Structures are given as C-alpha cells and as structure tokens.
Amino acid sequence: MWICERVTGADLDIDEVAALYQASTLGERRPVDDRDRFARMLRGANLVITARLDGRLIGIARSLTDGAYATYLSDLAVDAAFQRQGVGRDLIRATREAAPAAKVILLSAPAAVDYYPRVGFVQHPSAWTLDPASRLR
C-alpha cells in the first residue's frame, strides 16, 4: 500500500517529480523542462502531499492554501500505472485533512473532467483565468 505524507516542496528531487509529471501526462501542461521554473513551482507551494510505494514517488498533490478559506489544488499527478487505484483520492483526502476548514478549488486537466465529479467535486460555472502572456484590459 502507498503512503501519503505532507512534505516540503523545496526538499523534493526535481528530476523525480518531473518524471512523475511525465508519467502522469501532467508534464504535457507543466514546464517540466524548465528546471528553474519547475523548482520554483515546488518551492512556492505551501501544501504538498506525496504518495510513495516502496519509496517510489507515484503521486503528488501540489497546493496553495491559506488554511482557513481556500486551498487551490494546482497539480494532482498520479503515475498512469497507478491510476484508478485510489491514489488520487487519497492525495485529495490528505490535502483536505491538512486544511479542513478550506474549500478545495482546482482547474481540471481535459482528460480528468469526468474524474472530479466521481470523487465529490462540484463544477463551478464562473471560474476565470488570466494567462501570463495575456494583456489586462
């Protein structure tokens, strides 16, 4: 059985996490090849939960939270070989337990839009994003 634990993102091995993102397909939408930016992503998250099986990193939940109102679950990555076994659900559960008063908010990867309702998320119709390259009008 895998073990989920809260860790400090800055303490994680960047190559190990990047390999997990690639194995989960999340690497297609994250800057895993830009080591500096990827390292800043890991350092900047103040709530990071990992899932390991026999020492192997098989999943990660990377979040930003105030601990009181909102937890933004920015990345949920599970190695494709371990998907559909409950790893993602356990990572989400551990994220909620770390900030139990906060609402968990996320933007789904296109391939995962059917997953989140199955584990209890409710779609919100008025979420908005502003990309770094977009001009604020």
Rosetta constraint file for C-alpha pairs under 8 A:
AtomPair CA 1 CA 53 HARMONIC 6.45 0.50
AtomPair CA 2 CA 51 HARMONIC 6.06 0.50
AtomPair CA 2 CA 52 HARMONIC 5.19 0.50
AtomPair CA 2 CA 53 HARMONIC 4.36 0.50
AtomPair CA 2 CA 54 HARMONIC 7.37 0.50
AtomPair CA 2 CA 87 HARMONIC 7.79 0.50
AtomPair CA 3 CA 50 HARMONIC 7.91 0.50
AtomPair CA 3 CA 51 HARMONIC 5.35 0.50
AtomPair CA 3 CA 52 HARMONIC 5.30 0.50
AtomPair CA 3 CA 53 HARMONIC 6.46 0.50
AtomPair CA 4 CA 49 HARMONIC 6.47 0.50
AtomPair CA 4 CA 50 HARMONIC 5.42 0.50
AtomPair CA 4 CA 51 HARMONIC 4.33 0.50
AtomPair CA 4 CA 52 HARMONIC 6.59 0.50
AtomPair CA 4 CA 90 HARMONIC 7.24 0.50
AtomPair CA 4 CA 91 HARMONIC 6.66 0.50
AtomPair CA 4 CA 94 HARMONIC 7.20 0.50
AtomPair CA 5 CA 49 HARMONIC 5.39 0.50
AtomPair CA 5 CA 50 HARMONIC 5.56 0.50
AtomPair CA 5 CA 51 HARMONIC 6.72 0.50
AtomPair CA 5 CA 94 HARMONIC 7.67 0.50
AtomPair CA 6 CA 47 HARMONIC 7.19 0.50
AtomPair CA 6 CA 48 HARMONIC 5.69 0.50
AtomPair CA 6 CA 49 HARMONIC 4.38 0.50
AtomPair CA 6 CA 50 HARMONIC 6.49 0.50
AtomPair CA 7 CA 11 HARMONIC 7.57 0.50
AtomPair CA 7 CA 12 HARMONIC 8.00 0.50
AtomPair CA 7 CA 47 HARMONIC 7.66 0.50
AtomPair CA 7 CA 48 HARMONIC 5.60 0.50
AtomPair CA 7 CA 49 HARMONIC 5.97 0.50
AtomPair CA 7 CA 50 HARMONIC 7.01 0.50
AtomPair CA 8 CA 12 HARMONIC 7.11 0.50
AtomPair CA 8 CA 43 HARMONIC 7.59 0.50
AtomPair CA 8 CA 46 HARMONIC 7.54 0.50
AtomPair CA 8 CA 47 HARMONIC 7.58 0.50
AtomPair CA 8 CA 48 HARMONIC 6.40 0.50
AtomPair CA 9 CA 42 HARMONIC 4.62 0.50
AtomPair CA 9 CA 43 HARMONIC 5.03 0.50
AtomPair CA 9 CA 44 HARMONIC 7.52 0.50
AtomPair CA 9 CA 45 HARMONIC 6.54 0.50
AtomPair CA 9 CA 46 HARMONIC 7.61 0.50
AtomPair CA 9 CA 47 HARMONIC 7.94 0.50
AtomPair CA 9 CA 48 HARMONIC 6.06 0.50
AtomPair CA 10 CA 39 HARMONIC 7.31 0.50
AtomPair CA 10 CA 42 HARMONIC 5.82 0.50
AtomPair CA 10 CA 43 HARMONIC 4.41 0.50
AtomPair CA 12 CA 16 HARMONIC 7.78 0.50
AtomPair CA 12 CA 17 HARMONIC 7.26 0.50
AtomPair CA 12 CA 42 HARMONIC 7.79 0.50
AtomPair CA 13 CA 17 HARMONIC 6.36 0.50
AtomPair CA 14 CA 18 HARMONIC 6.00 0.50
AtomPair CA 14 CA 35 HARMONIC 7.51 0.50
AtomPair CA 14 CA 38 HARMONIC 7.59 0.50
AtomPair CA 14 CA 39 HARMONIC 6.44 0.50
AtomPair CA 15 CA 19 HARMONIC 6.05 0.50
AtomPair CA 16 CA 20 HARMONIC 6.37 0.50
AtomPair CA 16 CA 57 HARMONIC 7.34 0.50
AtomPair CA 17 CA 21 HARMONIC 6.26 0.50
AtomPair CA 17 CA 57 HARMONIC 7.60 0.50
AtomPair CA 18 CA 22 HARMONIC 6.27 0.50
AtomPair CA 18 CA 27 HARMONIC 7.15 0.50
AtomPair CA 18 CA 32 HARMONIC 5.52 0.50
AtomPair CA 19 CA 23 HARMONIC 6.12 0.50
AtomPair CA 20 CA 24 HARMONIC 6.09 0.50
AtomPair CA 20 CA 57 HARMONIC 7.03 0.50
AtomPair CA 20 CA 58 HARMONIC 6.69 0.50
AtomPair CA 20 CA 59 HARMONIC 7.09 0.50
AtomPair CA 20 CA 77 HARMONIC 7.23 0.50
AtomPair CA 20 CA 78 HARMONIC 7.22 0.50
AtomPair CA 20 CA 79 HARMONIC 5.93 0.50
AtomPair CA 21 CA 25 HARMONIC 6.12 0.50
AtomPair CA 21 CA 26 HARMONIC 5.04 0.50
AtomPair CA 21 CA 27 HARMONIC 4.56 0.50
AtomPair CA 21 CA 32 HARMONIC 7.63 0.50
AtomPair CA 21 CA 77 HARMONIC 6.10 0.50
AtomPair CA 21 CA 78 HARMONIC 7.71 0.50
AtomPair CA 21 CA 79 HARMONIC 7.48 0.50
AtomPair CA 22 CA 26 HARMONIC 6.19 0.50
AtomPair CA 22 CA 27 HARMONIC 4.41 0.50
AtomPair CA 22 CA 28 HARMONIC 7.06 0.50
AtomPair CA 23 CA 27 HARMONIC 7.67 0.50
AtomPair CA 23 CA 78 HARMONIC 7.73 0.50
AtomPair CA 23 CA 79 HARMONIC 5.02 0.50
AtomPair CA 23 CA 80 HARMONIC 5.97 0.50
AtomPair CA 24 CA 77 HARMONIC 5.68 0.50
AtomPair CA 24 CA 78 HARMONIC 5.28 0.50
AtomPair CA 24 CA 79 HARMONIC 4.40 0.50
AtomPair CA 24 CA 80 HARMONIC 5.01 0.50
AtomPair CA 25 CA 29 HARMONIC 7.97 0.50
AtomPair CA 25 CA 80 HARMONIC 7.72 0.50
AtomPair CA 26 CA 30 HARMONIC 6.43 0.50
AtomPair CA 26 CA 77 HARMONIC 6.38 0.50
AtomPair CA 26 CA 109 HARMONIC 7.81 0.50
AtomPair CA 27 CA 31 HARMONIC 7.11 0.50
AtomPair CA 27 CA 32 HARMONIC 6.05 0.50
AtomPair CA 30 CA 38 HARMONIC 7.98 0.50
AtomPair CA 31 CA 35 HARMONIC 7.79 0.50
AtomPair CA 31 CA 37 HARMONIC 6.91 0.50
AtomPair CA 31 CA 38 HARMONIC 6.00 0.50
AtomPair CA 32 CA 38 HARMONIC 5.75 0.50
AtomPair CA 33 CA 38 HARMONIC 7.72 0.50
AtomPair CA 34 CA 38 HARMONIC 5.99 0.50
AtomPair CA 35 CA 39 HARMONIC 5.89 0.50
AtomPair CA 36 CA 40 HARMONIC 6.24 0.50
AtomPair CA 37 CA 41 HARMONIC 6.29 0.50
AtomPair CA 38 CA 42 HARMONIC 6.50 0.50
AtomPair CA 39 CA 43 HARMONIC 6.16 0.50
AtomPair CA 40 CA 44 HARMONIC 5.79 0.50
AtomPair CA 41 CA 45 HARMONIC 6.43 0.50
AtomPair CA 42 CA 62 HARMONIC 7.58 0.50
AtomPair CA 45 CA 62 HARMONIC 6.20 0.50
AtomPair CA 45 CA 63 HARMONIC 5.52 0.50
AtomPair CA 45 CA 64 HARMONIC 5.28 0.50
AtomPair CA 46 CA 63 HARMONIC 6.49 0.50
AtomPair CA 46 CA 64 HARMONIC 5.41 0.50
AtomPair CA 46 CA 65 HARMONIC 6.70 0.50
AtomPair CA 47 CA 62 HARMONIC 6.19 0.50
AtomPair CA 47 CA 63 HARMONIC 5.02 0.50
AtomPair CA 47 CA 64 HARMONIC 5.95 0.50
AtomPair CA 47 CA 65 HARMONIC 6.80 0.50
AtomPair CA 47 CA 95 HARMONIC 7.46 0.50
AtomPair CA 47 CA 98 HARMONIC 7.89 0.50
AtomPair CA 48 CA 60 HARMONIC 7.13 0.50
AtomPair CA 48 CA 61 HARMONIC 5.73 0.50
AtomPair CA 48 CA 62 HARMONIC 4.64 0.50
AtomPair CA 48 CA 63 HARMONIC 6.08 0.50
AtomPair CA 48 CA 95 HARMONIC 7.88 0.50
AtomPair CA 49 CA 60 HARMONIC 5.65 0.50
AtomPair CA 49 CA 61 HARMONIC 5.13 0.50
AtomPair CA 49 CA 62 HARMONIC 6.61 0.50
AtomPair CA 49 CA 91 HARMONIC 6.45 0.50
AtomPair CA 49 CA 94 HARMONIC 7.05 0.50
AtomPair CA 49 CA 95 HARMONIC 6.76 0.50
AtomPair CA 50 CA 57 HARMONIC 7.09 0.50
AtomPair CA 50 CA 58 HARMONIC 7.79 0.50
AtomPair CA 50 CA 59 HARMONIC 5.68 0.50
AtomPair CA 50 CA 60 HARMONIC 4.38 0.50
AtomPair CA 50 CA 61 HARMONIC 6.43 0.50
AtomPair CA 50 CA 91 HARMONIC 7.20 0.50
AtomPair CA 51 CA 57 HARMONIC 6.05 0.50
AtomPair CA 51 CA 58 HARMONIC 5.64 0.50
AtomPair CA 51 CA 59 HARMONIC 4.75 0.50
AtomPair CA 51 CA 60 HARMONIC 6.08 0.50
AtomPair CA 51 CA 87 HARMONIC 7.19 0.50
AtomPair CA 51 CA 91 HARMONIC 7.06 0.50
AtomPair CA 52 CA 56 HARMONIC 5.12 0.50
AtomPair CA 52 CA 57 HARMONIC 4.55 0.50
AtomPair CA 52 CA 58 HARMONIC 5.45 0.50
AtomPair CA 52 CA 59 HARMONIC 6.92 0.50
AtomPair CA 53 CA 57 HARMONIC 6.74 0.50
AtomPair CA 53 CA 58 HARMONIC 6.76 0.50
AtomPair CA 58 CA 78 HARMONIC 5.78 0.50
AtomPair CA 58 CA 79 HARMONIC 5.26 0.50
AtomPair CA 58 CA 82 HARMONIC 7.00 0.50
AtomPair CA 59 CA 76 HARMONIC 7.50 0.50
AtomPair CA 59 CA 77 HARMONIC 5.41 0.50
AtomPair CA 59 CA 78 HARMONIC 4.19 0.50
AtomPair CA 59 CA 79 HARMONIC 6.18 0.50
AtomPair CA 59 CA 87 HARMONIC 6.91 0.50
AtomPair CA 59 CA 88 HARMONIC 7.27 0.50
AtomPair CA 59 CA 91 HARMONIC 7.64 0.50
AtomPair CA 60 CA 75 HARMONIC 7.45 0.50
AtomPair CA 60 CA 76 HARMONIC 5.83 0.50
AtomPair CA 60 CA 77 HARMONIC 5.34 0.50
AtomPair CA 60 CA 78 HARMONIC 6.61 0.50
AtomPair CA 60 CA 91 HARMONIC 6.94 0.50
AtomPair CA 61 CA 73 HARMONIC 6.87 0.50
AtomPair CA 61 CA 74 HARMONIC 7.70 0.50
AtomPair CA 61 CA 75 HARMONIC 5.58 0.50
AtomPair CA 61 CA 76 HARMONIC 4.55 0.50
AtomPair CA 61 CA 77 HARMONIC 6.57 0.50
AtomPair CA 61 CA 91 HARMONIC 5.97 0.50
AtomPair CA 61 CA 92 HARMONIC 7.12 0.50
AtomPair CA 61 CA 95 HARMONIC 7.32 0.50
AtomPair CA 62 CA 73 HARMONIC 6.06 0.50
AtomPair CA 62 CA 74 HARMONIC 5.81 0.50
AtomPair CA 62 CA 75 HARMONIC 5.02 0.50
AtomPair CA 62 CA 76 HARMONIC 6.59 0.50
AtomPair CA 63 CA 71 HARMONIC 6.52 0.50
AtomPair CA 63 CA 72 HARMONIC 5.40 0.50
AtomPair CA 63 CA 73 HARMONIC 4.36 0.50
AtomPair CA 63 CA 74 HARMONIC 5.33 0.50
AtomPair CA 63 CA 75 HARMONIC 6.88 0.50
AtomPair CA 64 CA 71 HARMONIC 5.69 0.50
AtomPair CA 64 CA 72 HARMONIC 5.21 0.50
AtomPair CA 64 CA 73 HARMONIC 6.69 0.50
AtomPair CA 64 CA 74 HARMONIC 7.37 0.50
AtomPair CA 65 CA 69 HARMONIC 7.99 0.50
AtomPair CA 65 CA 70 HARMONIC 5.78 0.50
AtomPair CA 65 CA 71 HARMONIC 4.15 0.50
AtomPair CA 65 CA 72 HARMONIC 6.19 0.50
AtomPair CA 65 CA 99 HARMONIC 7.60 0.50
AtomPair CA 65 CA 102 HARMONIC 7.82 0.50
AtomPair CA 66 CA 70 HARMONIC 6.11 0.50
AtomPair CA 66 CA 71 HARMONIC 6.70 0.50
AtomPair CA 66 CA 102 HARMONIC 7.77 0.50
AtomPair CA 67 CA 71 HARMONIC 6.91 0.50
AtomPair CA 67 CA 98 HARMONIC 7.82 0.50
AtomPair CA 67 CA 99 HARMONIC 4.80 0.50
AtomPair CA 67 CA 100 HARMONIC 7.56 0.50
AtomPair CA 67 CA 101 HARMONIC 6.83 0.50
AtomPair CA 67 CA 102 HARMONIC 5.81 0.50
AtomPair CA 68 CA 99 HARMONIC 6.92 0.50
AtomPair CA 68 CA 100 HARMONIC 7.92 0.50
AtomPair CA 68 CA 101 HARMONIC 5.34 0.50
AtomPair CA 68 CA 102 HARMONIC 4.99 0.50
AtomPair CA 69 CA 101 HARMONIC 6.32 0.50
AtomPair CA 69 CA 102 HARMONIC 4.14 0.50
AtomPair CA 69 CA 103 HARMONIC 5.99 0.50
AtomPair CA 70 CA 102 HARMONIC 4.61 0.50
AtomPair CA 70 CA 103 HARMONIC 4.87 0.50
AtomPair CA 70 CA 104 HARMONIC 6.14 0.50
AtomPair CA 70 CA 105 HARMONIC 7.10 0.50
AtomPair CA 71 CA 99 HARMONIC 7.47 0.50
AtomPair CA 71 CA 102 HARMONIC 5.85 0.50
AtomPair CA 71 CA 103 HARMONIC 5.91 0.50
AtomPair CA 71 CA 104 HARMONIC 4.77 0.50
AtomPair CA 71 CA 105 HARMONIC 6.05 0.50
AtomPair CA 72 CA 104 HARMONIC 5.91 0.50
AtomPair CA 72 CA 105 HARMONIC 4.80 0.50
AtomPair CA 72 CA 106 HARMONIC 5.75 0.50
AtomPair CA 73 CA 104 HARMONIC 6.53 0.50
AtomPair CA 73 CA 105 HARMONIC 5.94 0.50
AtomPair CA 73 CA 106 HARMONIC 5.12 0.50
AtomPair CA 74 CA 106 HARMONIC 6.08 0.50
AtomPair CA 74 CA 107 HARMONIC 7.20 0.50
AtomPair CA 76 CA 88 HARMONIC 7.04 0.50
AtomPair CA 76 CA 91 HARMONIC 7.87 0.50
AtomPair CA 77 CA 88 HARMONIC 7.54 0.50
AtomPair CA 78 CA 82 HARMONIC 6.59 0.50
AtomPair CA 78 CA 83 HARMONIC 6.10 0.50
AtomPair CA 78 CA 87 HARMONIC 6.95 0.50
AtomPair CA 78 CA 88 HARMONIC 6.43 0.50
AtomPair CA 79 CA 83 HARMONIC 6.44 0.50
AtomPair CA 82 CA 87 HARMONIC 7.12 0.50
AtomPair CA 83 CA 87 HARMONIC 6.81 0.50
AtomPair CA 83 CA 88 HARMONIC 7.44 0.50
AtomPair CA 86 CA 90 HARMONIC 6.14 0.50
AtomPair CA 87 CA 91 HARMONIC 6.22 0.50
AtomPair CA 88 CA 92 HARMONIC 6.20 0.50
AtomPair CA 89 CA 93 HARMONIC 6.08 0.50
AtomPair CA 89 CA 119 HARMONIC 6.98 0.50
AtomPair CA 90 CA 94 HARMONIC 6.12 0.50
AtomPair CA 91 CA 95 HARMONIC 6.14 0.50
AtomPair CA 92 CA 96 HARMONIC 6.23 0.50
AtomPair CA 93 CA 97 HARMONIC 6.19 0.50
AtomPair CA 94 CA 98 HARMONIC 6.22 0.50
AtomPair CA 95 CA 99 HARMONIC 6.76 0.50
AtomPair CA 96 CA 100 HARMONIC 5.18 0.50
AtomPair CA 96 CA 102 HARMONIC 7.54 0.50
AtomPair CA 96 CA 104 HARMONIC 7.21 0.50
AtomPair CA 108 CA 112 HARMONIC 6.01 0.50
AtomPair CA 108 CA 113 HARMONIC 5.74 0.50
AtomPair CA 108 CA 116 HARMONIC 7.86 0.50
AtomPair CA 109 CA 113 HARMONIC 6.60 0.50
AtomPair CA 112 CA 116 HARMONIC 6.90 0.50
AtomPair CA 113 CA 117 HARMONIC 7.73 0.50
AtomPair CA 114 CA 118 HARMONIC 6.98 0.50
AtomPair CA 115 CA 119 HARMONIC 6.78 0.50
AtomPair CA 116 CA 120 HARMONIC 6.47 0.50
AtomPair CA 116 CA 121 HARMONIC 5.30 0.50
AtomPair CA 116 CA 122 HARMONIC 7.78 0.50
AtomPair CA 117 CA 121 HARMONIC 4.79 0.50
AtomPair CA 117 CA 122 HARMONIC 6.06 0.50
AtomPair CA 117 CA 123 HARMONIC 7.55 0.50
AtomPair CA 130 CA 134 HARMONIC 6.41 0.50
